[in-house]
Each structure stands twice: as C-alpha cells, then as structure tokens.
Amino acid sequence: MDRGSSLEDDGSVRVQINGLRRFSETSGSNTIFEPQPQTSPGPRESTAESGYSAPAVRAPEKKLTLFALRLAIFEKAATGLGTLGFIWATVVLLGGFAIVLDKTDFWVITIILLIEGTRIFSRSHELEWQHQATWSITDAGINSFRALRSSSHILVRAVKAMFRPCCLIRKQSQNTREITQFDQSRVGRWNHARAPTRAWISSDVPLFPYAQWVFLSRNISKVLYWLQLLSAIACVVLSSMKLIKRNYGEWEKGDSDKRNRKSALVIFYTLALAEALLFLMEKAYWEWKVIYCKLLEQVNKECEFGPSGMVSIKRFFYDAYSRCVNGSIFDGLKMDMVTFGMDLLVSNSADEQLIGARILRQFALSERFSDDTLQKLGINLSVVERLVEMLNWKDLQEEEIRKSAAEILSKLAGKKQNCLRVAGIPGAMESISSLLQTNRSSGDGADEIGEKNLILDHASYSFWTFNHLGLLILKKLARDHDNCGKIGNTRGLLPKIIDFTHAGETLLRDENVAPSQILTVKRSLQVVKMLASTTGATGKHLRKEISEVVFTISNIRDILRHGQKHPVLQKLSIEILTNLALEEEATERIGGTGGVLKELLNIFLNQETLEDPNHVRRAAGEALAMLALESKTNCHRILRLQALDTLVEALEIPLLRVNAARILRNLCTYSGTECFYQLKGVMAAAPIVLKAIMSAENKLQEVMVGLAAQVFKHMTSEESSMMFERAGIKEEQLAEALVKILQKYYHPSAKVPRIRRFTIELAIWMMHDNVKNVYIFRELGMEKELEGVLETTAELESFNIFSGTVGLSRHSTTIHSLVETALKLLRDR
C-alpha cells in the first residue's frame, strides 16, 4: 500500500478524472496487486509533516525584551548616579566638610543618604522578591502599577493583621507539611485550590509569626517598591528645595575651610536630583507602556495565549528585565519565548512546568510559530524526554500539563525527522500507551485498576481527549517502518489500539453520536491499517499479531455490517482486512469469521450510503480478490453465497469491473475441480471479457486477459466458438490483440506486472483449443515476441501481490515455462 498517502483522506488515490470510464479503468492503481515504492509526502500534506519551513515571523516577545533593555538603561543610569552621589557625600561632604556644614545641610544630606540607601537596598532586593512572587501561578505577576495601586489599599488591613490573636495567625499560616485530608471535590484544575505539598511555596512563606500579610514573601516586593517610590519623591523634594534656596550658610573671605562648600553641595544635590528623576522617569515609562499602552496585553494577543497567557507573558518579561539589570543590559535580548518555555518545562516547580507547557503548546499549535518551535524542540533531547515523561503523570492536578505535553508531542511527531527521536526515547511507547484507557479493558493487574480508580472514576478528567491524542501520536509515529515494529513490540499496546476499533450497532446507527467517539474509532483504524501495511519481516510479524487478537476481525465485521452511515470507517476496516490477507493464516481467520465475506459482497455489489460509496465498493472488491487468492476454502465460501451471477453482471459496471474480474479469476483458478460445474455460470462473462480485451487498456485490459485465460478453460471448443460469435469478435482479431499487447509491453510494467503472463496463458489456450490459431500466431510474429519476453523477463512478473516493493505469493508456473510451452506449440504444430 502507499504508505505516503495522507490518512486524513483515507488513502484515496489522487488522479485526474477524464470521464467516468477512464477513471474506472485507472483508479485504484495504488493497490497490493502492483509494487509500490515509498513516496514522498503528498502536496496537500501540512508543513509540519512535510518539513517545509514557512517564512520567518517576527517574534512578538521582541517588544518585551526591547522594553526591558530600555528600562535597564534607566535603572543602571540611575543606580550609577546614585552610587556617585553616595560616594561624593561620604567622601567629600561628610568626610571633608562635616564640621563646617550648616546644620540644615548636614541633616538634609544625612536624610538623603539614608533614603537613597534605602532605595538602592530596596531596588537590589526587589528583583529577588519579585522573582519569588512569580513562582506561584495564582500570584504570578510583574507587579505593574495596576497591582501596586491595589496594594496600597490593603496596607491598612495589614496593620490590623498585626493585632490579630496569635492563635488565629498560627491557624492561618500552618505548615503545609502537615498531613491533611484531600478533598476530592476541590481538585481538578490548576487555577483552583491545590493540594498540600511537601515543600513550601516561596510566595506563601510567612517570614515572621505576626503580621502575616506584610511579611508574606509574595508581598515583600510590593513593600520594597513603595519604599523606592517614596524615597525617590522625598529625594526630589529635598534636593529641589536646597538647589532653589541655596542657603548653604555664610562664607567669609579668608575662611579656607568653607571655600568649596557651596560647589560641593550643588554637585551633590544635583546628583541626587538627577538620580531620583531618572528613577521616576523609569517608573513613568514603565507605567506608560504597561498600563496605558498595554504592552503586555498586546504581546499576549500576538502570541495567541488567551486570558491565562498573561501569567506567561509577565513571567517572561520579568526574567528578561532581571537579566538586563543584574548582568549586561543586552542579556535580556538573548531570550526568546520558546527557549524560556523549555527552561520552565524542565524545572522542578509544578507552576513553572505548567507555564512552560502552556507556552510550548500554544507555539507548537500556532500556524505562524509552529515550524520554528518544533525545530527547536526537536533538537533538544532533554525537553523531548521530559515531554514523554509527562505523559505518565496521572495526578488529577497535572491534567493540563499532561494534555499539553501530549499535544506538543503529537505535533512534534508530525515532522519526519523527529519520529525516530521521539520513539527512540526509552519507555516512549509505554508512556504513549498510558494515554489509552477504555472502560472495556479488564486490566493487567492492580496497577491498572488503581489508575482507573484515580482517573476514570473522576468525572472532570477528560480521558477521551487523552485517547485521541495517544492515537494521533501513534498514527504519526507509525509512518516510519522502525516505529511500527516498536509499537508492535510494546507490551499491551496493540490490544489497546484494537480495543478502540470497537463500535457496536448502537454507536454506528445513532444519528446523534458524539463526533469524538467516531473520531476515536477512525484514528484507531488508521493506526491498525498503517501497522498492517508495514513491509518486510516487521510487517509480517505485525499482521500476525493483529490477526491473533481475537477482537480484531469481529470489530471490523460490526463496522461493515452496521456502518453504512460511516463509509470512511468501512473503507479503513476493509483496507485492514486486505493487508491482513497478505498472510495465509490471517486469510483463513477472516474467511472463517462468520459474515465477513457476506458483508464484503454486500458492500461491493449492493452498497447504499448517504455519501459517495465508490471508494468503499472498490476497497471491498479488492479485499474479496485478496481473500480468494490461493485460498480454496474462501473460494468455496464465496461460491456458497450465490453471488456468481451478480459478479458477472458487475463486469459491465465501470466502477466495479476491475475487481469483479479479479474475484472471478481467483474463483476459477483456486476453487478446485470439485467446483467445475458450479463455475459454469462464469461462461456468461466471456463476451464481456472479449470486448474489454479488444477496447480496454492498462489495468482493465490486464485483468480481463487474465480472466479470459481461466474462463475459457471451463468451456468446450463449441462453447468457446459460440462466445466469440456472441461477442462479435473473431479469433484472428483476439490473436492480433494479444500480439500487440506483447509488443506494447516489450519490457515489464510495474503498473500491469502480470499482463504478459496472462497474455501468454490465453495464447496457449487458443492454440490448444484450435490448431488454426497456431498458424495465425505464426503469421503475426508471435514467436519473435515470445523470444523477446525470454530476454526481458523480470522478478516483477513472478508474483501475484506485493507488499511495497517486496513480492508475495509467487506464481506456481514461471513465465519462462509458459514461454517455452507456447514456443513448443508454435514450432511443433
């Protein structure tokens, strides 16, 4: 089968349709009856799957890093001036003029130094406390002015809190290490109350036993912020007053101690004023961009994070600003949102993990940022390993992280170069298997039962979503041959996948069925189909494993029997049967399962659906042809269904004639001598077959020539002569057509690999049936054409069917033997 075709289109063949007849003769070319080399992804495949890189998109977070750089310039300039002013005051003024300073100047300088020292201390530690405040996802923030304004109204309540009873304070700040009863009714979502943990959340640490609000770590940054603001305002007021009044005391001529006092004071007050104004300008710029220009909201909108994304945006901006302030001002420019998300994902903090998962999920699913994001994720093996590990997290509070990890992996696996990386991680398949849970599974032991009690019994846990994601990941991984082997070798995974193919009559006939349930069945069938169509020894092993699962064929039978409203599911199911029939044991299991052959015949001959049934009918015909190939028992079962006459009639239906001819040929070839008289009804097909040989081309001509060689074997010379007369064709004309076929296909064709074999078989029958035909073939140059066949025979012509480019079901008679038999007839007679 063509493994490169898109499964979303259900493996349909993309061809140009030039009329119904031409379509019927050329359709279905990608079948197991012809060799199919591995092809590149189709033109409609998404860029994520084909590896195509879309044009680069400007990263929205660049606005934040640039904003952080400008803020850092203000901050470092203010800090530099403040440091210079502090040194000037301590070394020049208080050190050199402390005795001769005016009393007012002495105290003003002292106060400025104290408040500036307070501001510098507050600023140096505010970043640390702000960082601690963002560790909790419910309290994460940049401490923008909006939040700080609200904090001023709470200061009054903080003072009241200092006088609360000690017992009440202790009750409110009890250690989270204490063992408490877990309330299931309050569990479920990350934005709700969380269960106690074994470690403190830094933002909730009460530093002192009293005045909990004031000294809670998440509020310390707010206190430090207000200290800075008040200190800067006080510094501006005091410096401005002294620079305006210039009352620095009297200086008498000849008093050398006071000669430079005025200049030194002016320099100090100027430095203090400039430093405070720069700081206030920084805060004003911050206020303008964050509050009025809504920079954070704008970037959040461009990143498409949604309401919850503000937490991620604020955290990213804070970290970028912190890097610019604490290191080089250009350090923050090196940050990007994807790398930031990956760093958070591998951290040990649950809140940081969730923020990182949200960022990477949104960027991986976004059309604009998907390519760049997946490229960075794919080359970072530690992050991919962490994502795979998260698939095993079954705690109810970790549901969003687990879901995000599964969605990211489903996109990551869509890129061809990442398939092997994901599947190559130890335990990856087991982790993906943990996403698949059904109510029908009996479980392998106590661990699975416990897992179900934890997850499936909880009403809010969306296990159906995880089923979809698990099947989607497997579907994308299964496009690689090696990954198919890993899926098949993973303990318990294959039965889980097959379990999802179950769809009863109620589900299939219900008009109001949930789309998610049909999607689950569809994806599971797609995965099974891809596994069953794997080539080589791996495919042989997988087909054996799939057919040995006792529910596989019965689940497919239910879909064939009741799935008239879902032709896509029927087509996938039929294609699975076709691929399984590559193995002899599986062929017998399928035929021995009651009703499968009957349902396939009903679909092929009498299908009625609301949608175009043509794809389903052709698939059913191919499956029947495969099941009848080299299977005497299945041929007998098909004959017992009394459908021979209807199959003969189908030879005149353009959409069905190719597969109808294949089915009839296999019935004639493999039913055995005991069914000779039962197959007499095939004689009615002779005129149709003869006309098709004379007018058709390519595949239709091949199957009709093959059928003719078998149909005429069931006739006497008189009966065959009657059929030629009924068709209005002379034997000379047929002989000429056969010679032209050998001339046209001087070299074997992959599209019609058996046409030369069937042509020689029919020519041998004609020469046996009537000696006159020997002379006709001699005159037409048949001997020369047969010798040409001897020189150009290929292994391609030795097989009935193919798995990829591997030939299966070798013909019992070699083409060399057929040519030698034909040449002997030509020469001896």
Secondary structure in CASP SS format (residue, H / E / C, confidence):
PFRMAT SS
TARGET T0000
AUTHOR 0000-0000-0000
METHOD secondary structure of the structure
MODEL  1
M C 1.00
D C 1.00
R C 1.00
G C 1.00
S C 1.00
S C 1.00
L H 1.00
E H 1.00
D H 1.00
D C 1.00
G C 1.00
S C 1.00
V C 1.00
R C 1.00
V C 1.00
Q C 1.00
I C 1.00
N C 1.00
G C 1.00
L H 1.00
R H 1.00
R H 1.00
F H 1.00
S H 1.00
E H 1.00
T H 1.00
S C 1.00
G C 1.00
S C 1.00
N C 1.00
T C 1.00
I C 1.00
F C 1.00
E C 1.00
P C 1.00
Q C 1.00
P C 1.00
Q C 1.00
T C 1.00
S C 1.00
P C 1.00
G C 1.00
P C 1.00
R C 1.00
E C 1.00
S C 1.00
T H 1.00
A H 1.00
E H 1.00
S H 1.00
G C 1.00
Y C 1.00
S C 1.00
A C 1.00
P C 1.00
A C 1.00
V C 1.00
R C 1.00
A C 1.00
P C 1.00
E C 1.00
K H 1.00
K H 1.00
L H 1.00
T H 1.00
L H 1.00
F H 1.00
A H 1.00
L H 1.00
R H 1.00
L H 1.00
A H 1.00
I H 1.00
F H 1.00
E H 1.00
K H 1.00
A H 1.00
A H 1.00
T H 1.00
G H 1.00
L H 1.00
G H 1.00
T H 1.00
L H 1.00
G H 1.00
F H 1.00
I H 1.00
W H 1.00
A H 1.00
T H 1.00
V H 1.00
V H 1.00
L H 1.00
L H 1.00
G H 1.00
G H 1.00
F C 1.00
A C 1.00
I C 1.00
V C 1.00
L C 1.00
D C 1.00
K H 1.00
T H 1.00
D H 1.00
F H 1.00
W H 1.00
V H 1.00
I H 1.00
T H 1.00
I H 1.00
I H 1.00
L H 1.00
L H 1.00
I H 1.00
E H 1.00
G H 1.00
T H 1.00
R H 1.00
I H 1.00
F H 1.00
S H 1.00
R H 1.00
S H 1.00
H H 1.00
E H 1.00
L H 1.00
E H 1.00
W H 1.00
Q H 1.00
H H 1.00
Q H 1.00
A H 1.00
T C 1.00
W C 1.00
S C 1.00
I C 1.00
T C 1.00
D C 1.00
A C 1.00
G C 1.00
I C 1.00
N C 1.00
S C 1.00
F H 1.00
R H 1.00
A H 1.00
L H 1.00
R H 1.00
S H 1.00
S H 1.00
S H 1.00
H H 1.00
I H 1.00
L H 1.00
V H 1.00
R H 1.00
A H 1.00
V H 1.00
K H 1.00
A H 1.00
M C 1.00
F C 1.00
R C 1.00
P C 1.00
C H 1.00
C H 1.00
L H 1.00
I H 1.00
R H 1.00
K H 1.00
Q H 1.00
S C 1.00
Q C 1.00
N C 1.00
T C 1.00
R C 1.00
E C 1.00
I C 1.00
T C 1.00
Q C 1.00
F C 1.00
D C 1.00
Q H 1.00
S H 1.00
R H 1.00
V C 1.00
G C 1.00
R C 1.00
W C 1.00
N C 1.00
H C 1.00
A C 1.00
R C 1.00
A C 1.00
P C 1.00
T C 1.00
R C 1.00
A C 1.00
W C 1.00
I C 1.00
S H 1.00
S H 1.00
D H 1.00
V C 1.00
P E 1.00
L C 1.00
F C 1.00
P C 1.00
Y C 1.00
A C 1.00
Q C 1.00
W C 1.00
V C 1.00
F C 1.00
L E 1.00
S H 1.00
R H 1.00
N H 1.00
I H 1.00
S H 1.00
K H 1.00
V H 1.00
L H 1.00
Y H 1.00
W H 1.00
L H 1.00
Q H 1.00
L H 1.00
L H 1.00
S H 1.00
A H 1.00
I H 1.00
A H 1.00
C H 1.00
V H 1.00
V H 1.00
L H 1.00
S H 1.00
S H 1.00
M H 1.00
K H 1.00
L H 1.00
I H 1.00
K H 1.00
R C 1.00
N C 1.00
Y C 1.00
G C 1.00
E C 1.00
W C 1.00
E C 1.00
K C 1.00
G C 1.00
D C 1.00
S H 1.00
D H 1.00
K H 1.00
R C 1.00
N C 1.00
R H 1.00
K H 1.00
S H 1.00
A H 1.00
L H 1.00
V H 1.00
I H 1.00
F H 1.00
Y H 1.00
T H 1.00
L H 1.00
A H 1.00
L H 1.00
A H 1.00
E H 1.00
A H 1.00
L H 1.00
L H 1.00
F H 1.00
L H 1.00
M H 1.00
E H 1.00
K H 1.00
A H 1.00
Y H 1.00
W H 1.00
E H 1.00
W H 1.00
K H 1.00
V H 1.00
I H 1.00
Y H 1.00
C C 1.00
K C 1.00
L H 1.00
L H 1.00
E H 1.00
Q H 1.00
V H 1.00
N H 1.00
K H 1.00
E H 1.00
C H 1.00
E C 1.00
F C 1.00
G C 1.00
P C 1.00
S C 1.00
G H 1.00
M H 1.00
V H 1.00
S H 1.00
I H 1.00
K H 1.00
R H 1.00
F H 1.00
F H 1.00
Y H 1.00
D H 1.00
A H 1.00
Y H 1.00
S H 1.00
R H 1.00
C H 1.00
V H 1.00
N H 1.00
G C 1.00
S C 1.00
I C 1.00
F C 1.00
D H 1.00
G H 1.00
L H 1.00
K H 1.00
M C 1.00
D C 1.00
M H 1.00
V H 1.00
T H 1.00
F H 1.00
G H 1.00
M H 1.00
D H 1.00
L H 1.00
L H 1.00
V C 1.00
S C 1.00
N C 1.00
S C 1.00
A H 1.00
D H 1.00
E H 1.00
Q H 1.00
L H 1.00
I H 1.00
G H 1.00
A H 1.00
R H 1.00
I H 1.00
L H 1.00
R H 1.00
Q H 1.00
F H 1.00
A H 1.00
L H 1.00
S C 1.00
E C 1.00
R C 1.00
F C 1.00
S H 1.00
D H 1.00
D H 1.00
T H 1.00
L H 1.00
Q H 1.00
K H 1.00
L H 1.00
G H 1.00
I C 1.00
N C 1.00
L H 1.00
S H 1.00
V H 1.00
V H 1.00
E H 1.00
R H 1.00
L H 1.00
V H 1.00
E H 1.00
M H 1.00
L C 1.00
N C 1.00
W C 1.00
K C 1.00
D C 1.00
L H 1.00
Q H 1.00
E H 1.00
E H 1.00
E H 1.00
I H 1.00
R H 1.00
K H 1.00
S H 1.00
A H 1.00
A H 1.00
E H 1.00
I H 1.00
L H 1.00
S H 1.00
K H 1.00
L H 1.00
A C 1.00
G C 1.00
K C 1.00
K H 1.00
Q H 1.00
N H 1.00
C H 1.00
L H 1.00
R H 1.00
V H 1.00
A H 1.00
G C 1.00
I C 1.00
P C 1.00
G C 1.00
A H 1.00
M H 1.00
E H 1.00
S H 1.00
I H 1.00
S H 1.00
S C 1.00
L C 1.00
L C 1.00
Q C 1.00
T C 1.00
N C 1.00
R C 1.00
S C 1.00
S C 1.00
G C 1.00
D C 1.00
G C 1.00
A H 1.00
D H 1.00
E H 1.00
I H 1.00
G H 1.00
E H 1.00
K H 1.00
N H 1.00
L H 1.00
I C 1.00
L C 1.00
D C 1.00
H C 1.00
A C 1.00
S C 1.00
Y C 1.00
S C 1.00
F H 1.00
W H 1.00
T H 1.00
F H 1.00
N H 1.00
H H 1.00
L H 1.00
G H 1.00
L H 1.00
L H 1.00
I H 1.00
L H 1.00
K H 1.00
K H 1.00
L H 1.00
A C 1.00
R C 1.00
D C 1.00
H H 1.00
D H 1.00
N H 1.00
C H 1.00
G H 1.00
K H 1.00
I H 1.00
G H 1.00
N H 1.00
T C 1.00
R C 1.00
G C 1.00
L H 1.00
L H 1.00
P H 1.00
K H 1.00
I H 1.00
I H 1.00
D H 1.00
F C 1.00
T C 1.00
H C 1.00
A C 1.00
G C 1.00
E H 1.00
T H 1.00
L H 1.00
L H 1.00
R H 1.00
D C 1.00
E C 1.00
N C 1.00
V C 1.00
A C 1.00
P H 1.00
S H 1.00
Q H 1.00
I H 1.00
L H 1.00
T H 1.00
V H 1.00
K H 1.00
R H 1.00
S H 1.00
L H 1.00
Q H 1.00
V H 1.00
V H 1.00
K H 1.00
M H 1.00
L H 1.00
A H 1.00
S C 1.00
T C 1.00
T C 1.00
G H 1.00
A H 1.00
T H 1.00
G H 1.00
K H 1.00
H H 1.00
L H 1.00
R H 1.00
K H 1.00
E H 1.00
I H 1.00
S H 1.00
E H 1.00
V C 1.00
V C 1.00
F C 1.00
T H 1.00
I H 1.00
S H 1.00
N H 1.00
I H 1.00
R H 1.00
D H 1.00
I H 1.00
L H 1.00
R H 1.00
H H 1.00
G C 1.00
Q C 1.00
K C 1.00
H C 1.00
P H 1.00
V H 1.00
L H 1.00
Q H 1.00
K H 1.00
L H 1.00
S H 1.00
I H 1.00
E H 1.00
I H 1.00
L H 1.00
T H 1.00
N H 1.00
L H 1.00
A C 1.00
L C 1.00
E C 1.00
E H 1.00
E H 1.00
A H 1.00
T H 1.00
E H 1.00
R H 1.00
I H 1.00
G H 1.00
G H 1.00
T C 1.00
G C 1.00
G C 1.00
V H 1.00
L H 1.00
K H 1.00
E H 1.00
L H 1.00
L H 1.00
N H 1.00
I H 1.00
F H 1.00
L H 1.00
N H 1.00
Q C 1.00
E C 1.00
T C 1.00
L C 1.00
E C 1.00
D C 1.00
P C 1.00
N H 1.00
H H 1.00
V H 1.00
R H 1.00
R H 1.00
A H 1.00
A H 1.00
G H 1.00
E H 1.00
A H 1.00
L H 1.00
A H 1.00
M H 1.00
L H 1.00
A H 1.00
L C 1.00
E C 1.00
S C 1.00
K H 1.00
T H 1.00
N H 1.00
C H 1.00
H H 1.00
R H 1.00
I H 1.00
L H 1.00
R H 1.00
L C 1.00
Q C 1.00
A C 1.00
L H 1.00
D H 1.00
T H 1.00
L H 1.00
V H 1.00
E H 1.00
A H 1.00
L C 1.00
E C 1.00
I C 1.00
P C 1.00
L C 1.00
L C 1.00
R H 1.00
V H 1.00
N H 1.00
A H 1.00
A H 1.00
R H 1.00
I H 1.00
L H 1.00
R H 1.00
N H 1.00
L H 1.00
C H 1.00
T H 1.00
Y H 1.00
S C 1.00
G C 1.00
T H 1.00
E H 1.00
C H 1.00
F C 1.00
Y C 1.00
Q H 1.00
L H 1.00
K H 1.00
G H 1.00
V H 1.00
M H 1.00
A H 1.00
A H 1.00
A H 1.00
P H 1.00
I H 1.00
V H 1.00
L H 1.00
K H 1.00
A H 1.00
I H 1.00
M H 1.00
S H 1.00
A C 1.00
E C 1.00
N H 1.00
K H 1.00
L H 1.00
Q H 1.00
E H 1.00
V H 1.00
M H 1.00
V H 1.00
G H 1.00
L H 1.00
A H 1.00
A H 1.00
Q H 1.00
V H 1.00
F H 1.00
K H 1.00
H H 1.00
M C 1.00
T C 1.00
S H 1.00
E H 1.00
E H 1.00
S H 1.00
S H 1.00
M H 1.00
M H 1.00
F H 1.00
E H 1.00
R H 1.00
A H 1.00
G C 1.00
I C 1.00
K C 1.00
E H 1.00
E H 1.00
Q H 1.00
L H 1.00
A H 1.00
E H 1.00
A H 1.00
L H 1.00
V H 1.00
K H 1.00
I H 1.00
L H 1.00
Q H 1.00
K H 1.00
Y C 1.00
Y C 1.00
H C 1.00
P C 1.00
S C 1.00
A C 1.00
K C 1.00
V C 1.00
P C 1.00
R C 1.00
I H 1.00
R H 1.00
R H 1.00
F H 1.00
T H 1.00
I H 1.00
E H 1.00
L H 1.00
A H 1.00
I H 1.00
W H 1.00
M H 1.00
M H 1.00
H H 1.00
D H 1.00
N C 1.00
V C 1.00
K H 1.00
N H 1.00
V H 1.00
Y H 1.00
I H 1.00
F H 1.00
R H 1.00
E H 1.00
L H 1.00
G C 1.00
M H 1.00
E H 1.00
K H 1.00
E H 1.00
L H 1.00
E H 1.00
G H 1.00
V H 1.00
L H 1.00
E H 1.00
T H 1.00
T C 1.00
A C 1.00
E H 1.00
L H 1.00
E H 1.00
S H 1.00
F E 1.00
N E 1.00
I E 1.00
F E 1.00
S E 1.00
G C 1.00
T C 1.00
V E 1.00
G E 1.00
L E 1.00
S E 1.00
R E 1.00
H C 1.00
S C 1.00
T C 1.00
T C 1.00
I H 1.00
H H 1.00
S H 1.00
L H 1.00
V H 1.00
E H 1.00
T H 1.00
A H 1.00
L H 1.00
K H 1.00
L H 1.00
L H 1.00
R H 1.00
D H 1.00
R C 1.00
END
